[in-house]
């Protein structure tokens, strides 16, 4: 999907810039003995943007190692149970997200109404981080809806498929 590509591309760019800024900070501090304080703040703000994008990209790629391991071990021989379990997890994730979305929406509205600027980066509106948190959660929600639709189709297909015992 195009949205996933944009999320991953911006995530890679944000992480690369953060890494370069941290390297510049270390170089300035320990080799040149000239500390530029605002570089750390800028790196932190960009890193936070990266983390919010990582929420959405991880949801799109359905990445969660421990849940995947549990799923594969417990439901190895039970495709209907495994499919239902995946459906349950996605539905639970959507339900939890729906609890947090109104909170982050109000948080975003306050950030728009009362902008706050960084102390060392006076031009950087830290309210952007609060706004972007809501946008990232909306992206996660959209990815979860797509996954839910796909998993529902898979669940129906598994239920319609006869097991080897039923075929005999």
N, C-alpha and C positions, 0 to 999 in steps of 0.2 A: 504494500500500500504506500502511496506517496507520502502520507503523513509520517509513517514510520521512518522513511528515508530522511525526511527533513529533521525529525527528532534526533536520529542517530548522527546525521551530519553536524547539526548544531552542537550536539553533545561532544563529538570529537573535537570540534573547533574550540569549544569552551574549555575542555580538559587540556588541550594543547596550550592555549593561552595561559591558563592557570599554571601549568608546569613551567612555561617560559618566565612568567612573572616571579614565581618562587625562586627559580634559578637566578634571575637577575637580582632578586633581593639578597640571596646568599652571596653572590658574587660581589655586590656592592658592599655588603656588611663586612665580610671576612677577607676579601682580597683588596678591594679599593678603599676599605675603611671609611665608606661614605654611605650612610644609611638613608634611604628614601622611604620614609614611613608610609606614605600613601600606597606604595606598591603592594604591601601586605593586605591593606583593605580592599584594593581593587581585585587582587587574587581571590580573596575570600568571597566577595560579591559574585564574581564570575563562577566560582566553585559552587555557590548555592544555586545559581541558575542551572549549572550542569546537573546537580543532584535532582532538581525538579524535573528536568528533561529525562533523567534516568528513571524516574518513577514511570513516566509514560512509555518509554522505550522498553522497560522491563515488563510492563503490563502487555504491551503489544507482542513481545516475544514469549510471553507466558513463562518467564523465568522465576523459578523458586526451587532451589535444589532440594531442600529437605522435604518439601511437599511432593515433589516428583519422585524421590526415592521411596517414600512411604506408599505412594500410589502404585508404583511398579511392583513392589514386593507384595503388598496385601492383595491387590486385584489382578495378579498375573494370570490366573486361570478363570477369572470372572469378568468378562468384558462388559456385561450389563452393569455390574456393581461398580466397576471402574469408571464407566461413562457417567453413571449417576453421581458418583463421588466428584468427578470433575465439574459436573453441572452444579452440584451443591456448593462447591468452593467458589465458583464464579458468581452464583446467586448471593452467597454470603458476602463476597467482596463488594458486590454492587450495593447490597443493603448497608454495609458499613460505610461505604463511600457516600451513600445518600444521607447518612447521619451527619457526615462531616462537611458536605458541600454547602449547606445553608450557613454553617459557622464560618467557613472560609469565604463565602460570598459577602457576609456582613463585614468580615475582616478586610476584604478587598475594598468594599465601599468606603470604609473609614480611611483606608490608605489613599483612596482617590480624593476624598474630601479634605484630609489633613496630611499633606505630604510632609515627609521628614527627610532631611538630607544628612549625608554622612559627615562625620566630624573631620576626618582628614581629606576626604574627597567631597568637598562642599558642593560640587556639581552633581554628585550621584544621589539620586532620589531613592532612598532605601525602601520607599513605598512600592517601587517597582517589584521588589522581591515578593511582597505580599500579594500584589496583583498577579504576578506570574505563578505563584503557588496555586491560586484558584484556576488559572488557565491550565496548568499541568494536571490538576485533578479532573478537569473537564476532559482532557485528552485521555486520561486513564479510564474515565467513565465510558467514553466512546469506544475505546479498545475492548473493554469488558463486555459491552453490548454486542460487538461483532463476535467475540469469542462465545458468548452465551448463545447467539443464534446458530453458530456453527456447531456447538456442542449439543444443542437441542436436536438439530438435524441428525447428528451422529447417534444420539440416544434413541431416537425413533427408529433409525436404521438398525441398530443393534437389537432392539425389541422385536423388530419384524423378522430378523434373521433367526432361523431355527438352529438350535444347538445340534451337535452330532447325535446325541441320544434321541432327539425328537425326529430326526430324519429316518431312523431305522424302523 
